[in-house]
Amino acid sequence: MNQTLTHRPAWVEIDLRQLRRNFEIINREKPPGLKIASVVKDDAYGHGAVQVAGIALEYGASCLATVTLNEALELRESNLRAPILLLGERMNNELAACVEHDLSPCISDPGKASLLAQLAIKANKQIRVHVDIDTGMSRYGARWSESLSTISAIANMSGIILEGVMSHFAMSDETDKSFALLQLERFEQVLKMMKIRGIQVSDRHICNTGGFLDLPQAHFDMVRMGILPLGVYPSKVCRRINGLKPIMSVKTRIVVIKELDDGDPVGYGMRYTASEKHRIGVLPVGYGDGYPRVRNKGAVLIHGKRAPIIGGNAMDAMMVDLRNIPRAKTGDEVVLMGEDQTDEISVHEIAALKSTVSYDILAGWRARLPRIYCDN
Ligand SMILES: *Cc1c(COP(=O)(O)O)cnc(C)c1O
């Protein structure tokens, strides 16, 4: 890696070749005809929304999905003209921008839909919307048992096109699928009533990655996938697909090496004390870069071997024990997350350090770490 490009001896590497391979594998694995909404919210979980979206579309994604208006506008500003689905809830003052930039909001309220319709008519446009149905997560969407009136009201409005109906699973990636199946049943009830009323939509969707992997009976017309193309599984127990690999690694370099004496403390709070003379390495990254705040927990890879983190890490630095790596020297590359020779520090291993999920760690690497894209 060319270090002059990074401006800093700490960076995030994104392997776009592997991203292409991941999409290829997913396309081969999925039922033919099943559409993919590529979810690139939160800068594609820290991987770069524009880069991931571009490749997703190359590999046939039928639309992109973001949560905030700004995320969608960033895609538009990069000349991505594909349909964009806005997940979550819009405030009334965001609707004009949806019309101006041809964004498809999820809507669950006829009043809001009517406001959007008026704006669309004024602009001489047709805006596609998806009705969000709450089937049990109690987050966004119209309650399933009361959603039909909303759906039929929206279906009849001019200025907007009812393109889809959607819901979201509260728990699709765990072994116990009972609540997911209940949500699916509620969603199907709504679809059945729509059919009776003669309301047709082209995109019925309820699956995220967990649902895509484990609930094929819930695929309908489209699945919304964020984490899987990035090569990361939502949980330990969901189905695996051969060949998928993470595309993000986080790396740094040893900037200082020092020799401790027996009894020397290390770091804030003096959480580590040397019990013998030994070497440590100082790494110029910390919780200000998105690494969890830890004390004598976690490890990094140097020369393919594990160097345990000692003491408490700071905002900008952490110290590692070099006793396993006698040949380590200043300037050597260090892997905080990713593979090094035969070992790997996975996103799940880092997530376990602060009892969180992989999503939180991926999206948590800060902008302070430059992103380096590796392609062809
Ligand atoms: C984030 C999100 C997704 C994507 O979830 P993954 O598990 O990353 O595939 C899908 N649908 C909605 C509504 C989301 O908010």
The ligand as an SDF file (V2000), in Angstrom:
LIG
                    3D

 15 15  0  0  0  0  0  0  0  0999 V2000
  -30.4960   -1.4470    7.3830 C   0  0  0  0  0  0  0  0  0  0  0  0
  -31.7280   -2.0140    6.8250 C   0  0  0  0  0  0  0  0  0  0  0  0
  -31.6690   -3.1270    5.9730 C   0  0  0  0  0  0  0  0  0  0  0  0
  -30.3760   -3.8630    5.6630 C   0  0  0  0  0  0  0  0  0  0  0  0
  -30.0860   -4.7990    6.6660 O   0  0  0  0  0  0  0  0  0  0  0  0
  -28.8790   -5.8590    6.5100 P   0  0  0  0  0  0  0  0  0  0  0  0
  -29.0310   -6.7490    7.6640 O   0  0  0  0  0  0  0  0  0  0  0  0
  -27.6170   -5.0490    6.5320 O   0  0  0  0  0  0  0  0  0  0  0  0
  -29.0560   -6.5360    5.2080 O   0  0  0  0  0  0  0  0  0  0  0  0
  -32.8490   -3.5860    5.4090 C   0  0  0  0  0  0  0  0  0  0  0  0
  -34.0270   -2.9800    5.6780 N   0  0  0  0  0  0  0  0  0  0  0  0
  -34.1260   -1.9060    6.4940 C   0  0  0  0  0  0  0  0  0  0  0  0
  -35.4540   -1.3110    6.7550 C   0  0  0  0  0  0  0  0  0  0  0  0
  -32.9870   -1.4070    7.1090 C   0  0  0  0  0  0  0  0  0  0  0  0
  -33.1030   -0.3570    7.9410 O   0  0  0  0  0  0  0  0  0  0  0  0
  1  2  1  0
  2  3  1  0
  2 14  2  0
  3  4  1  0
  3 10  2  0
  4  5  1  0
  5  6  1  0
  6  7  2  0
  6  8  1  0
  6  9  1  0
 10 11  1  0
 11 12  2  0
 12 13  1  0
 12 14  1  0
 14 15  1  0
M  END
$$$$
